[in-house]
């Protein structure tokens, strides 16, 4: 990880990607930050068909060894804001 966990803040390396899943009723919000993992998605929040924020789940790729708590907190707040629209 190229950033110390206590110093993590959203920046130009941080990307948020919204997309539909393979089923159009599933919505995915992906979070990428090259400072945490240079290869791609480091956390995704998936809202299932006919689900609400309370039904959403978090997915983290196995190759991501650890995430700063500040990143997780920010990502979940951002996903909730986007999925509750």
CNS distance restraints for C-alpha pairs under 8 A (distance, minus, plus):
assign (resid   1 and name CA) (resid  35 and name CA) 5.94 0.50 0.50
assign (resid   1 and name CA) (resid  36 and name CA) 4.70 0.50 0.50
assign (resid   1 and name CA) (resid  37 and name CA) 6.61 0.50 0.50
assign (resid   2 and name CA) (resid  35 and name CA) 4.81 0.50 0.50
assign (resid   2 and name CA) (resid  36 and name CA) 6.21 0.50 0.50
assign (resid   3 and name CA) (resid   7 and name CA) 6.74 0.50 0.50
assign (resid   3 and name CA) (resid   8 and name CA) 6.33 0.50 0.50
assign (resid   3 and name CA) (resid  35 and name CA) 5.84 0.50 0.50
assign (resid   3 and name CA) (resid  36 and name CA) 6.90 0.50 0.50
assign (resid   4 and name CA) (resid   8 and name CA) 6.49 0.50 0.50
assign (resid   4 and name CA) (resid  68 and name CA) 7.95 0.50 0.50
assign (resid   5 and name CA) (resid  67 and name CA) 7.53 0.50 0.50
assign (resid   5 and name CA) (resid  68 and name CA) 4.53 0.50 0.50
assign (resid   5 and name CA) (resid  69 and name CA) 7.11 0.50 0.50
assign (resid   5 and name CA) (resid  70 and name CA) 7.25 0.50 0.50
assign (resid   6 and name CA) (resid  68 and name CA) 7.21 0.50 0.50
assign (resid   6 and name CA) (resid  70 and name CA) 7.31 0.50 0.50
assign (resid   8 and name CA) (resid  68 and name CA) 6.98 0.50 0.50
assign (resid   8 and name CA) (resid  70 and name CA) 6.41 0.50 0.50
assign (resid   8 and name CA) (resid  71 and name CA) 6.64 0.50 0.50
assign (resid   9 and name CA) (resid  70 and name CA) 7.28 0.50 0.50
assign (resid   9 and name CA) (resid  71 and name CA) 7.10 0.50 0.50
assign (resid  10 and name CA) (resid  14 and name CA) 5.76 0.50 0.50
assign (resid  10 and name CA) (resid  71 and name CA) 7.79 0.50 0.50
assign (resid  13 and name CA) (resid  32 and name CA) 7.79 0.50 0.50
assign (resid  13 and name CA) (resid  33 and name CA) 5.31 0.50 0.50
assign (resid  13 and name CA) (resid  34 and name CA) 5.77 0.50 0.50
assign (resid  13 and name CA) (resid  35 and name CA) 6.90 0.50 0.50
assign (resid  14 and name CA) (resid  31 and name CA) 7.28 0.50 0.50
assign (resid  14 and name CA) (resid  32 and name CA) 5.65 0.50 0.50
assign (resid  14 and name CA) (resid  33 and name CA) 4.40 0.50 0.50
assign (resid  14 and name CA) (resid  34 and name CA) 7.15 0.50 0.50
assign (resid  15 and name CA) (resid  31 and name CA) 5.78 0.50 0.50
assign (resid  15 and name CA) (resid  32 and name CA) 5.01 0.50 0.50
assign (resid  15 and name CA) (resid  33 and name CA) 6.31 0.50 0.50
assign (resid  16 and name CA) (resid  29 and name CA) 6.78 0.50 0.50
assign (resid  16 and name CA) (resid  30 and name CA) 5.67 0.50 0.50
assign (resid  16 and name CA) (resid  31 and name CA) 4.83 0.50 0.50
assign (resid  16 and name CA) (resid  32 and name CA) 6.53 0.50 0.50
assign (resid  17 and name CA) (resid  29 and name CA) 5.65 0.50 0.50
assign (resid  17 and name CA) (resid  30 and name CA) 5.04 0.50 0.50
assign (resid  17 and name CA) (resid  31 and name CA) 6.58 0.50 0.50
assign (resid  18 and name CA) (resid  27 and name CA) 7.39 0.50 0.50
assign (resid  18 and name CA) (resid  28 and name CA) 5.74 0.50 0.50
assign (resid  18 and name CA) (resid  29 and name CA) 4.53 0.50 0.50
assign (resid  18 and name CA) (resid  30 and name CA) 6.38 0.50 0.50
assign (resid  19 and name CA) (resid  27 and name CA) 5.97 0.50 0.50
assign (resid  19 and name CA) (resid  28 and name CA) 5.26 0.50 0.50
assign (resid  19 and name CA) (resid  29 and name CA) 6.54 0.50 0.50
assign (resid  20 and name CA) (resid  24 and name CA) 5.50 0.50 0.50
assign (resid  20 and name CA) (resid  25 and name CA) 7.10 0.50 0.50
assign (resid  20 and name CA) (resid  26 and name CA) 5.72 0.50 0.50
assign (resid  20 and name CA) (resid  27 and name CA) 4.63 0.50 0.50
assign (resid  20 and name CA) (resid  28 and name CA) 5.93 0.50 0.50
assign (resid  21 and name CA) (resid  25 and name CA) 7.37 0.50 0.50
assign (resid  21 and name CA) (resid  26 and name CA) 5.03 0.50 0.50
assign (resid  21 and name CA) (resid  27 and name CA) 5.76 0.50 0.50
assign (resid  21 and name CA) (resid  28 and name CA) 6.37 0.50 0.50
assign (resid  22 and name CA) (resid  26 and name CA) 7.39 0.50 0.50
assign (resid  23 and name CA) (resid  49 and name CA) 7.85 0.50 0.50
assign (resid  25 and name CA) (resid  48 and name CA) 6.88 0.50 0.50
assign (resid  25 and name CA) (resid  49 and name CA) 4.59 0.50 0.50
assign (resid  25 and name CA) (resid  50 and name CA) 6.79 0.50 0.50
assign (resid  26 and name CA) (resid  46 and name CA) 7.01 0.50 0.50
assign (resid  26 and name CA) (resid  47 and name CA) 5.71 0.50 0.50
assign (resid  26 and name CA) (resid  48 and name CA) 4.72 0.50 0.50
assign (resid  26 and name CA) (resid  49 and name CA) 4.94 0.50 0.50
assign (resid  27 and name CA) (resid  46 and name CA) 5.82 0.50 0.50
assign (resid  27 and name CA) (resid  47 and name CA) 5.22 0.50 0.50
assign (resid  27 and name CA) (resid  48 and name CA) 6.75 0.50 0.50
assign (resid  27 and name CA) (resid  49 and name CA) 7.92 0.50 0.50
assign (resid  27 and name CA) (resid  83 and name CA) 7.86 0.50 0.50
assign (resid  28 and name CA) (resid  44 and name CA) 6.69 0.50 0.50
assign (resid  28 and name CA) (resid  45 and name CA) 5.74 0.50 0.50
assign (resid  28 and name CA) (resid  46 and name CA) 4.55 0.50 0.50
assign (resid  28 and name CA) (resid  47 and name CA) 6.42 0.50 0.50
assign (resid  29 and name CA) (resid  44 and name CA) 5.60 0.50 0.50
assign (resid  29 and name CA) (resid  45 and name CA) 5.26 0.50 0.50
assign (resid  29 and name CA) (resid  46 and name CA) 6.56 0.50 0.50
assign (resid  29 and name CA) (resid  79 and name CA) 6.23 0.50 0.50
assign (resid  30 and name CA) (resid  41 and name CA) 6.31 0.50 0.50
assign (resid  30 and name CA) (resid  42 and name CA) 7.78 0.50 0.50
assign (resid  30 and name CA) (resid  43 and name CA) 6.06 0.50 0.50
assign (resid  30 and name CA) (resid  44 and name CA) 4.29 0.50 0.50
assign (resid  30 and name CA) (resid  45 and name CA) 6.50 0.50 0.50
assign (resid  31 and name CA) (resid  41 and name CA) 5.69 0.50 0.50
assign (resid  31 and name CA) (resid  42 and name CA) 6.01 0.50 0.50
assign (resid  31 and name CA) (resid  43 and name CA) 5.31 0.50 0.50
assign (resid  31 and name CA) (resid  44 and name CA) 6.00 0.50 0.50
assign (resid  31 and name CA) (resid  75 and name CA) 6.94 0.50 0.50
assign (resid  32 and name CA) (resid  37 and name CA) 7.80 0.50 0.50
assign (resid  32 and name CA) (resid  40 and name CA) 5.78 0.50 0.50
assign (resid  32 and name CA) (resid  41 and name CA) 4.59 0.50 0.50
assign (resid  32 and name CA) (resid  42 and name CA) 5.44 0.50 0.50
assign (resid  32 and name CA) (resid  43 and name CA) 7.10 0.50 0.50
assign (resid  33 and name CA) (resid  37 and name CA) 6.36 0.50 0.50
assign (resid  33 and name CA) (resid  38 and name CA) 7.22 0.50 0.50
assign (resid  33 and name CA) (resid  40 and name CA) 7.43 0.50 0.50
assign (resid  33 and name CA) (resid  41 and name CA) 7.47 0.50 0.50
assign (resid  33 and name CA) (resid  42 and name CA) 7.04 0.50 0.50
assign (resid  34 and name CA) (resid  38 and name CA) 4.22 0.50 0.50
assign (resid  34 and name CA) (resid  39 and name CA) 7.16 0.50 0.50
assign (resid  34 and name CA) (resid  40 and name CA) 7.23 0.50 0.50
assign (resid  36 and name CA) (resid  42 and name CA) 7.45 0.50 0.50
assign (resid  36 and name CA) (resid  67 and name CA) 7.16 0.50 0.50
assign (resid  37 and name CA) (resid  41 and name CA) 7.78 0.50 0.50
assign (resid  37 and name CA) (resid  42 and name CA) 6.66 0.50 0.50
assign (resid  37 and name CA) (resid  64 and name CA) 6.85 0.50 0.50
assign (resid  41 and name CA) (resid  61 and name CA) 7.49 0.50 0.50
assign (resid  42 and name CA) (resid  60 and name CA) 5.95 0.50 0.50
assign (resid  42 and name CA) (resid  61 and name CA) 6.44 0.50 0.50
assign (resid  42 and name CA) (resid  64 and name CA) 6.41 0.50 0.50
assign (resid  43 and name CA) (resid  58 and name CA) 6.98 0.50 0.50
assign (resid  43 and name CA) (resid  59 and name CA) 5.79 0.50 0.50
assign (resid  43 and name CA) (resid  60 and name CA) 4.76 0.50 0.50
assign (resid  43 and name CA) (resid  61 and name CA) 7.16 0.50 0.50
assign (resid  43 and name CA) (resid  75 and name CA) 7.98 0.50 0.50
assign (resid  44 and name CA) (resid  58 and name CA) 5.72 0.50 0.50
assign (resid  44 and name CA) (resid  59 and name CA) 5.11 0.50 0.50
assign (resid  44 and name CA) (resid  60 and name CA) 6.51 0.50 0.50
assign (resid  45 and name CA) (resid  56 and name CA) 6.50 0.50 0.50
assign (resid  45 and name CA) (resid  57 and name CA) 5.65 0.50 0.50
assign (resid  45 and name CA) (resid  58 and name CA) 4.59 0.50 0.50
assign (resid  45 and name CA) (resid  59 and name CA) 6.30 0.50 0.50
assign (resid  45 and name CA) (resid  76 and name CA) 7.71 0.50 0.50
assign (resid  45 and name CA) (resid  79 and name CA) 6.69 0.50 0.50
assign (resid  46 and name CA) (resid  56 and name CA) 5.32 0.50 0.50
assign (resid  46 and name CA) (resid  57 and name CA) 5.37 0.50 0.50
assign (resid  46 and name CA) (resid  58 and name CA) 6.44 0.50 0.50
assign (resid  46 and name CA) (resid  59 and name CA) 7.65 0.50 0.50
assign (resid  47 and name CA) (resid  51 and name CA) 6.06 0.50 0.50
assign (resid  47 and name CA) (resid  52 and name CA) 6.67 0.50 0.50
assign (resid  47 and name CA) (resid  53 and name CA) 6.71 0.50 0.50
assign (resid  47 and name CA) (resid  55 and name CA) 6.34 0.50 0.50
assign (resid  47 and name CA) (resid  56 and name CA) 4.24 0.50 0.50
assign (resid  47 and name CA) (resid  57 and name CA) 6.68 0.50 0.50
assign (resid  47 and name CA) (resid  83 and name CA) 7.54 0.50 0.50
assign (resid  48 and name CA) (resid  52 and name CA) 7.73 0.50 0.50
assign (resid  48 and name CA) (resid  55 and name CA) 6.79 0.50 0.50
assign (resid  48 and name CA) (resid  56 and name CA) 6.43 0.50 0.50
assign (resid  51 and name CA) (resid  55 and name CA) 5.44 0.50 0.50
assign (resid  51 and name CA) (resid  56 and name CA) 7.21 0.50 0.50
assign (resid  52 and name CA) (resid  56 and name CA) 6.73 0.50 0.50
assign (resid  52 and name CA) (resid  83 and name CA) 7.69 0.50 0.50
assign (resid  52 and name CA) (resid  84 and name CA) 7.35 0.50 0.50
assign (resid  53 and name CA) (resid  80 and name CA) 6.40 0.50 0.50
assign (resid  53 and name CA) (resid  83 and name CA) 6.47 0.50 0.50
assign (resid  53 and name CA) (resid  84 and name CA) 6.48 0.50 0.50
assign (resid  60 and name CA) (resid  64 and name CA) 6.93 0.50 0.50
assign (resid  67 and name CA) (resid  71 and name CA) 6.82 0.50 0.50
assign (resid  67 and name CA) (resid  72 and name CA) 6.91 0.50 0.50
assign (resid  68 and name CA) (resid  72 and name CA) 6.53 0.50 0.50
assign (resid  69 and name CA) (resid  73 and name CA) 6.06 0.50 0.50
assign (resid  70 and name CA) (resid  74 and name CA) 6.07 0.50 0.50
assign (resid  71 and name CA) (resid  75 and name CA) 5.94 0.50 0.50
assign (resid  72 and name CA) (resid  76 and name CA) 6.07 0.50 0.50
assign (resid  73 and name CA) (resid  77 and name CA) 6.23 0.50 0.50
assign (resid  74 and name CA) (resid  78 and name CA) 6.07 0.50 0.50
assign (resid  75 and name CA) (resid  79 and name CA) 5.98 0.50 0.50
assign (resid  76 and name CA) (resid  80 and name CA) 6.05 0.50 0.50
assign (resid  77 and name CA) (resid  81 and name CA) 6.23 0.50 0.50
assign (resid  78 and name CA) (resid  82 and name CA) 6.28 0.50 0.50
assign (resid  79 and name CA) (resid  83 and name CA) 5.90 0.50 0.50
assign (resid  80 and name CA) (resid  84 and name CA) 5.79 0.50 0.50
assign (resid  81 and name CA) (resid  85 and name CA) 6.83 0.50 0.50
